[in-house]
């Protein structure tokens, strides 16, 4: 398995992270404050310049007030291969 921040799956993960932040009505600056980090850190994570580990992901979800398990269930839907004649959502 390829371990890279440039995989299609990782780009999907990052898109979901950004969408979750935006849906929560939280700016990068606000999220950075909640995580006791910088806006630059948040930006680099969302752009894929810095890989997020599991613990950081859990903190990120907590800072946004979202369930990590619900986030992952939603993400998993985008990872499932499309079946012929069936739409993704």
N, CA, C and O atoms as CSV, one atom per row, in Angstrom:
chain,resi,resn,atom,element,x,y,z
A,1,UNK,N,N,0.840,-1.175,0.000
A,1,UNK,CA,C,0.000,0.000,0.000
A,1,UNK,C,C,0.888,1.242,0.000
A,1,UNK,O,O,1.847,1.350,0.764
A,2,UNK,N,N,0.544,2.150,-0.860
A,2,UNK,CA,C,1.307,3.384,-0.987
A,2,UNK,C,C,1.050,4.306,0.205
A,2,UNK,O,O,-0.101,4.560,0.560
A,3,UNK,N,N,2.125,4.806,0.821
A,3,UNK,CA,C,2.006,5.747,1.937
A,3,UNK,C,C,2.430,7.115,1.432
A,3,UNK,O,O,3.607,7.471,1.470
A,4,UNK,N,N,1.464,7.865,0.966
A,4,UNK,CA,C,1.780,9.151,0.377
A,4,UNK,C,C,0.640,10.123,0.605
A,4,UNK,O,O,-0.522,9.734,0.724
A,5,UNK,N,N,0.994,11.383,0.661
A,5,UNK,CA,C,-0.041,12.406,0.780
A,5,UNK,C,C,-0.591,12.766,-0.594
A,5,UNK,O,O,-1.465,13.624,-0.716
A,6,UNK,N,N,-0.072,12.105,-1.627
A,6,UNK,CA,C,-0.529,12.437,-2.973
A,6,UNK,C,C,-1.511,11.416,-3.541
A,6,UNK,O,O,-1.848,11.488,-4.723
A,7,UNK,N,N,-1.974,10.479,-2.737
A,7,UNK,CA,C,-2.934,9.497,-3.243
A,7,UNK,C,C,-4.309,10.132,-3.386
A,7,UNK,O,O,-4.636,11.120,-2.728
A,8,UNK,N,N,-5.096,9.539,-4.257
A,8,UNK,CA,C,-6.466,10.004,-4.464
A,8,UNK,C,C,-7.258,9.925,-3.151
A,8,UNK,O,O,-8.022,10.832,-2.821
A,9,UNK,N,N,-7.063,8.837,-2.415
A,9,UNK,CA,C,-7.793,8.650,-1.166
A,9,UNK,C,C,-7.440,9.727,-0.134
A,9,UNK,O,O,-8.309,10.212,0.590
A,10,UNK,N,N,-6.156,10.094,-0.077
A,10,UNK,CA,C,-5.764,11.127,0.892
A,10,UNK,C,C,-6.337,12.480,0.498
A,10,UNK,O,O,-6.713,13.272,1.362
A,11,UNK,N,N,-6.405,12.751,-0.801
A,11,UNK,CA,C,-7.023,14.012,-1.259
A,11,UNK,C,C,-8.509,14.044,-0.888
A,11,UNK,O,O,-9.037,15.092,-0.519
A,12,UNK,N,N,-9.174,12.902,-0.987
A,12,UNK,CA,C,-10.588,12.826,-0.586
A,12,UNK,C,C,-10.715,13.086,0.911
A,12,UNK,O,O,-11.596,13.827,1.348
A,13,UNK,N,N,-9.822,12.466,1.700
A,13,UNK,CA,C,-9.805,12.682,3.147
A,13,UNK,C,C,-9.650,14.172,3.474
A,13,UNK,O,O,-10.368,14.704,4.321
A,14,UNK,N,N,-8.718,14.833,2.804
A,14,UNK,CA,C,-8.483,16.258,3.057
A,14,UNK,C,C,-9.690,17.102,2.670
A,14,UNK,O,O,-10.027,18.063,3.362
A,15,UNK,N,N,-10.336,16.749,1.572
A,15,UNK,CA,C,-11.537,17.478,1.165
A,15,UNK,C,C,-12.626,17.340,2.223
A,15,UNK,O,O,-13.334,18.301,2.521
A,16,UNK,N,N,-12.758,16.145,2.788
A,16,UNK,CA,C,-13.749,15.933,3.848
A,16,UNK,C,C,-13.392,16.739,5.102
A,16,UNK,O,O,-14.279,17.289,5.755
A,17,UNK,N,N,-12.112,16.813,5.439
A,17,UNK,CA,C,-11.698,17.608,6.601
A,17,UNK,C,C,-12.067,19.077,6.416
A,17,UNK,O,O,-12.633,19.708,7.308
A,18,UNK,N,N,-11.735,19.603,5.247
A,18,UNK,CA,C,-12.046,21.008,4.972
A,18,UNK,C,C,-13.561,21.245,4.991
A,18,UNK,O,O,-14.038,22.221,5.570
A,19,UNK,N,N,-14.303,20.347,4.356
A,19,UNK,CA,C,-15.763,20.472,4.331
A,19,UNK,C,C,-16.344,20.415,5.741
A,19,UNK,O,O,-17.283,21.149,6.050
A,20,UNK,N,N,-15.805,19.559,6.594
A,20,UNK,CA,C,-16.283,19.462,7.978
A,20,UNK,C,C,-16.017,20.762,8.729
A,20,UNK,O,O,-16.864,21.235,9.486
A,21,UNK,N,N,-14.840,21.332,8.514
A,21,UNK,CA,C,-14.512,22.608,9.168
A,21,UNK,C,C,-15.459,23.701,8.700
A,21,UNK,O,O,-15.998,24.454,9.511
A,22,UNK,N,N,-15.656,23.786,7.403
A,22,UNK,CA,C,-16.537,24.811,6.847
A,22,UNK,C,C,-17.979,24.607,7.291
A,22,UNK,O,O,-18.676,25.575,7.594
A,23,UNK,N,N,-18.435,23.355,7.332
A,23,UNK,CA,C,-19.808,23.056,7.772
A,23,UNK,C,C,-20.015,23.446,9.234
A,23,UNK,O,O,-21.117,23.815,9.639
A,24,UNK,N,N,-18.951,23.361,10.014
A,24,UNK,CA,C,-19.023,23.758,11.426
A,24,UNK,C,C,-18.943,25.270,11.581
A,24,UNK,O,O,-19.086,25.789,12.688
A,25,UNK,N,N,-18.715,25.979,10.480
A,25,UNK,CA,C,-18.628,27.440,10.535
A,25,UNK,C,C,-17.359,27.927,11.213
A,25,UNK,O,O,-17.356,28.982,11.849
A,26,UNK,N,N,-16.283,27.162,11.081
A,26,UNK,CA,C,-15.032,27.468,11.763
A,26,UNK,C,C,-13.982,27.862,10.726
A,26,UNK,O,O,-13.802,27.164,9.728
A,27,UNK,N,N,-13.303,28.960,10.953
A,27,UNK,CA,C,-12.226,29.380,10.063
A,27,UNK,C,C,-10.956,28.612,10.406
A,27,UNK,O,O,-10.867,27.964,11.449
A,28,UNK,N,N,-9.983,28.696,9.519
A,28,UNK,CA,C,-8.691,28.087,9.802
A,28,UNK,C,C,-8.075,28.703,11.050
A,28,UNK,O,O,-7.481,27.999,11.866
A,29,UNK,N,N,-8.214,30.002,11.198
A,29,UNK,CA,C,-7.654,30.697,12.371
A,29,UNK,C,C,-8.324,30.201,13.650
A,29,UNK,O,O,-7.650,29.951,14.649
A,30,UNK,N,N,-9.643,30.059,13.620
A,30,UNK,CA,C,-10.359,29.573,14.804
A,30,UNK,C,C,-9.964,28.136,15.141
A,30,UNK,O,O,-9.753,27.801,16.307
A,31,UNK,N,N,-9.865,27.296,14.119
A,31,UNK,CA,C,-9.470,25.907,14.362
A,31,UNK,C,C,-8.057,25.850,14.928
A,31,UNK,O,O,-7.780,25.083,15.851
A,32,UNK,N,N,-7.178,26.654,14.377
A,32,UNK,CA,C,-5.807,26.703,14.890
A,32,UNK,C,C,-5.795,27.068,16.367
A,32,UNK,O,O,-5.057,26.468,17.149
A,33,UNK,N,N,-6.600,28.036,16.751
A,33,UNK,CA,C,-6.683,28.419,18.161
A,33,UNK,C,C,-7.180,27.287,19.032
A,33,UNK,O,O,-6.670,27.066,20.130
A,34,UNK,N,N,-8.174,26.571,18.545
A,34,UNK,CA,C,-8.721,25.448,19.308
A,34,UNK,C,C,-7.699,24.319,19.458
A,34,UNK,O,O,-7.686,23.607,20.462
A,35,UNK,N,N,-6.847,24.168,18.448
A,35,UNK,CA,C,-5.829,23.118,18.476
A,35,UNK,C,C,-4.513,23.600,19.075
A,35,UNK,O,O,-3.552,22.839,19.187
A,36,UNK,N,N,-4.486,24.871,19.456
A,36,UNK,CA,C,-3.265,25.488,19.998
A,36,UNK,C,C,-2.108,25.334,19.008
A,36,UNK,O,O,-1.000,24.929,19.358
A,37,UNK,N,N,-2.418,25.674,17.767
A,37,UNK,CA,C,-1.424,25.624,16.708
A,37,UNK,C,C,-1.593,26.877,15.859
A,37,UNK,O,O,-2.260,27.822,16.278
A,38,UNK,N,N,-1.003,26.894,14.679
A,38,UNK,CA,C,-1.061,28.081,13.828
A,38,UNK,C,C,-1.996,27.862,12.646
A,38,UNK,O,O,-2.310,26.729,12.284
A,39,UNK,N,N,-2.431,28.960,12.059
A,39,UNK,CA,C,-3.245,28.890,10.849
A,39,UNK,C,C,-2.437,28.253,9.728
A,39,UNK,O,O,-2.992,27.555,8.880
A,40,UNK,N,N,-1.146,28.487,9.719
A,40,UNK,CA,C,-0.273,27.898,8.704
A,40,UNK,C,C,-0.301,26.375,8.789
A,40,UNK,O,O,-0.329,25.695,7.764
A,41,UNK,N,N,-0.293,25.840,10.007
A,41,UNK,CA,C,-0.382,24.397,10.212
A,41,UNK,C,C,-1.674,23.859,9.611
A,41,UNK,O,O,-1.654,22.863,8.887
A,42,UNK,N,N,-2.798,24.513,9.906
A,42,UNK,CA,C,-4.101,24.071,9.394
A,42,UNK,C,C,-4.098,24.117,7.869
A,42,UNK,O,O,-4.543,23.176,7.212
A,43,UNK,N,N,-3.598,25.208,7.315
A,43,UNK,CA,C,-3.547,25.365,5.871
A,43,UNK,C,C,-2.698,24.282,5.221
A,43,UNK,O,O,-3.104,23.700,4.215
A,44,UNK,N,N,-1.535,24.008,5.777
A,44,UNK,CA,C,-0.662,22.972,5.219
A,44,UNK,C,C,-1.321,21.597,5.286
A,44,UNK,O,O,-1.185,20.794,4.363
A,45,UNK,N,N,-2.028,21.330,6.365
A,45,UNK,CA,C,-2.744,20.050,6.482
A,45,UNK,C,C,-3.832,19.952,5.425
A,45,UNK,O,O,-3.944,18.936,4.739
A,46,UNK,N,N,-4.631,20.999,5.291
A,46,UNK,CA,C,-5.741,20.967,4.339
A,46,UNK,C,C,-5.258,20.905,2.890
A,46,UNK,O,O,-5.952,20.352,2.036
A,47,UNK,N,N,-4.086,21.459,2.602
A,47,UNK,CA,C,-3.531,21.420,1.249
A,47,UNK,C,C,-2.749,20.143,0.976
A,47,UNK,O,O,-2.361,19.883,-0.163
A,48,UNK,N,N,-2.517,19.346,2.010
A,48,UNK,CA,C,-1.794,18.099,1.830
A,48,UNK,C,C,-0.288,18.245,1.889
A,48,UNK,O,O,0.439,17.325,1.514
A,49,UNK,N,N,0.189,19.385,2.353
A,49,UNK,CA,C,1.629,19.577,2.496
A,49,UNK,C,C,2.155,18.921,3.767
A,49,UNK,O,O,3.350,18.660,3.900
A,50,UNK,N,N,1.246,18.661,4.693
A,50,UNK,CA,C,1.625,18.014,5.945
A,50,UNK,C,C,0.612,16.920,6.227
A,50,UNK,O,O,-0.594,17.170,6.230
A,51,UNK,N,N,1.092,15.720,6.462
A,51,UNK,CA,C,0.216,14.571,6.719
A,51,UNK,C,C,-0.297,14.625,8.160
A,51,UNK,O,O,0.444,14.953,9.086
A,52,UNK,N,N,-1.564,14.301,8.324
A,52,UNK,CA,C,-2.194,14.287,9.648
A,52,UNK,C,C,-2.172,12.859,10.174
A,52,UNK,O,O,-2.585,11.933,9.475
A,53,UNK,N,N,-1.694,12.673,11.399
A,53,UNK,CA,C,-1.720,11.327,11.977
A,53,UNK,C,C,-3.046,11.108,12.704
A,53,UNK,O,O,-3.866,12.020,12.808
A,54,UNK,N,N,-3.245,9.912,13.194
A,54,UNK,CA,C,-4.518,9.534,13.811
A,54,UNK,C,C,-4.847,10.405,15.019
A,54,UNK,O,O,-5.984,10.854,15.164
A,55,UNK,N,N,-3.880,10.644,15.873
A,55,UNK,CA,C,-4.134,11.442,17.080
A,55,UNK,C,C,-4.501,12.870,16.698
A,55,UNK,O,O,-5.419,13.452,17.275
A,56,UNK,N,N,-3.788,13.437,15.727
A,56,UNK,CA,C,-4.122,14.783,15.257
A,56,UNK,C,C,-5.526,14.806,14.676
A,56,UNK,O,O,-6.272,15.759,14.903
A,57,UNK,N,N,-5.896,13.773,13.930
A,57,UNK,CA,C,-7.239,13.678,13.366
A,57,UNK,C,C,-8.298,13.679,14.472
A,57,UNK,O,O,-9.316,14.362,14.357
A,58,UNK,N,N,-8.059,12.921,15.533
A,58,UNK,CA,C,-9.022,12.878,16.645
A,58,UNK,C,C,-9.150,14.236,17.319
A,58,UNK,O,O,-10.252,14.649,17.680
A,59,UNK,N,N,-8.032,14.933,17.489
A,59,UNK,CA,C,-8.065,16.283,18.070
A,59,UNK,C,C,-8.801,17.246,17.137
A,59,UNK,O,O,-9.570,18.094,17.590
A,60,UNK,N,N,-8.564,17.108,15.854
A,60,UNK,CA,C,-9.202,17.955,14.844
A,60,UNK,C,C,-10.722,17.793,14.936
A,60,UNK,O,O,-11.454,18.782,14.972
A,61,UNK,N,N,-11.195,16.538,14.976
A,61,UNK,CA,C,-12.636,16.271,15.086
A,61,UNK,C,C,-13.207,16.855,16.374
A,61,UNK,O,O,-14.264,17.486,16.358
A,62,UNK,N,N,-12.513,16.646,17.485
A,62,UNK,CA,C,-12.977,17.179,18.768
A,62,UNK,C,C,-13.062,18.704,18.720
A,62,UNK,O,O,-14.008,19.295,19.241
A,63,UNK,N,N,-12.078,19.334,18.097
A,63,UNK,CA,C,-12.066,20.800,18.009
A,63,UNK,C,C,-13.224,21.323,17.166
A,63,UNK,O,O,-13.689,22.445,17.364
A,64,UNK,N,N,-13.683,20.503,16.226
A,64,UNK,CA,C,-14.817,20.901,15.396
A,64,UNK,C,C,-16.154,20.457,15.988
A,64,UNK,O,O,-17.213,20.822,15.478
A,65,UNK,N,N,-16.102,19.673,17.061
A,65,UNK,CA,C,-17.326,19.186,17.684
A,65,UNK,C,C,-18.024,18.133,16.852
A,65,UNK,O,O,-19.251,18.030,16.860
A,66,UNK,N,N,-17.224,17.342,16.123
A,66,UNK,CA,C,-17.815,16.279,15.299
A,66,UNK,C,C,-17.310,14.919,15.774
A,66,UNK,O,O,-16.244,14.811,16.379
A,67,UNK,N,N,-18.081,13.909,15.492
A,67,UNK,CA,C,-17.723,12.544,15.846
A,67,UNK,C,C,-16.730,11.996,14.822
A,67,UNK,O,O,-16.986,12.037,13.619
A,68,UNK,N,N,-15.617,11.493,15.297
A,68,UNK,CA,C,-14.638,10.891,14.392
A,68,UNK,C,C,-15.244,9.694,13.674
A,68,UNK,O,O,-14.990,9.491,12.486
A,69,UNK,N,N,-16.033,8.908,14.371
A,69,UNK,CA,C,-16.627,7.726,13.736
A,69,UNK,C,C,-17.627,8.125,12.650
A,69,UNK,O,O,-17.669,7.489,11.597
A,70,UNK,N,N,-18.425,9.157,12.883
A,70,UNK,CA,C,-19.362,9.622,11.857
A,70,UNK,C,C,-18.605,10.188,10.661
A,70,UNK,O,O,-18.985,9.968,9.511
A,71,UNK,N,N,-17.534,10.918,10.944
A,71,UNK,CA,C,-16.700,11.460,9.874
A,71,UNK,C,C,-16.178,10.314,9.003
A,71,UNK,O,O,-16.253,10.375,7.776
A,72,UNK,N,N,-15.651,9.272,9.646
A,72,UNK,CA,C,-15.069,8.153,8.912
A,72,UNK,C,C,-16.125,7.363,8.140
A,72,UNK,O,O,-15.850,6.872,7.045
A,73,UNK,N,N,-17.330,7.236,8.698
A,73,UNK,CA,C,-18.395,6.553,7.968
A,73,UNK,C,C,-18.729,7.304,6.693
A,73,UNK,O,O,-18.923,6.694,5.642
A,74,UNK,N,N,-18.798,8.625,6.780
A,74,UNK,CA,C,-19.070,9.450,5.612
A,74,UNK,C,C,-17.925,9.348,4.609
A,74,UNK,O,O,-18.165,9.240,3.406
A,75,UNK,N,N,-16.704,9.381,5.084
A,75,UNK,CA,C,-15.534,9.259,4.230
A,75,UNK,C,C,-15.522,7.907,3.518
A,75,UNK,O,O,-15.186,7.816,2.338
A,76,UNK,N,N,-15.888,6.880,4.242
A,76,UNK,CA,C,-15.883,5.530,3.678
A,76,UNK,C,C,-16.803,5.421,2.459
A,76,UNK,O,O,-16.521,4.651,1.540
A,77,UNK,N,N,-17.882,6.173,2.446
A,77,UNK,CA,C,-18.796,6.154,1.311
A,77,UNK,C,C,-18.090,6.598,0.035
A,77,UNK,O,O,-18.369,6.071,-1.042
A,78,UNK,N,N,-17.181,7.562,0.145
A,78,UNK,CA,C,-16.438,8.030,-1.023
A,78,UNK,C,C,-15.329,7.075,-1.429
A,78,UNK,O,O,-14.818,7.171,-2.545
A,79,UNK,N,N,-14.946,6.160,-0.554
A,79,UNK,CA,C,-13.890,5.203,-0.866
A,79,UNK,C,C,-14.438,3.944,-1.529
A,79,UNK,O,O,-13.689,3.209,-2.174
A,80,UNK,N,N,-15.723,3.691,-1.379
A,80,UNK,CA,C,-16.308,2.475,-1.948
A,80,UNK,C,C,-16.385,2.621,-3.466
A,80,UNK,O,O,-16.781,3.669,-3.976
A,81,UNK,N,N,-16.010,1.582,-4.170
A,81,UNK,CA,C,-16.081,1.657,-5.639
A,81,UNK,C,C,-17.518,1.793,-6.106
A,81,UNK,O,O,-18.440,1.207,-5.539
A,82,UNK,N,N,-17.680,2.573,-7.144
A,82,UNK,CA,C,-19.019,2.736,-7.712
A,82,UNK,C,C,-19.451,1.444,-8.388
A,82,UNK,O,O,-18.666,0.781,-9.066
A,83,UNK,N,N,-20.706,1.107,-8.187
A,83,UNK,CA,C,-21.264,-0.077,-8.848
A,83,UNK,C,C,-21.987,0.385,-10.094
A,83,UNK,O,O,-22.574,1.467,-10.124
A,84,UNK,N,N,-21.941,-0.424,-11.097
A,84,UNK,CA,C,-22.597,-0.068,-12.353
A,84,UNK,C,C,-24.082,0.187,-12.121
A,84,UNK,O,O,-24.789,-0.636,-11.539
A,85,UNK,N,N,-24.537,1.350,-12.593
A,85,UNK,CA,C,-25.944,1.676,-12.488
A,85,UNK,C,C,-26.350,2.276,-11.153
A,85,UNK,O,O,-27.521,2.599,-10.954
A,86,UNK,N,N,-25.386,2.433,-10.218
A,86,UNK,CA,C,-25.692,2.984,-8.901
A,86,UNK,C,C,-24.888,4.264,-8.710
A,86,UNK,O,O,-23.697,4.317,-9.018
A,87,UNK,N,N,-25.544,5.277,-8.206
A,87,UNK,CA,C,-24.817,6.500,-7.918
A,87,UNK,C,C,-24.148,6.383,-6.565
A,87,UNK,O,O,-24.503,5.530,-5.751
A,88,UNK,N,N,-23.157,7.267,-6.330
A,88,UNK,CA,C,-22.386,7.227,-5.081
A,88,UNK,C,C,-23.228,7.676,-3.897
A,88,UNK,O,O,-23.098,7.123,-2.805
A,89,UNK,N,N,-24.080,8.655,-4.091
A,89,UNK,CA,C,-24.849,9.188,-2.959
A,89,UNK,C,C,-26.297,9.297,-3.309
A,89,UNK,O,O,-27.101,9.726,-2.481
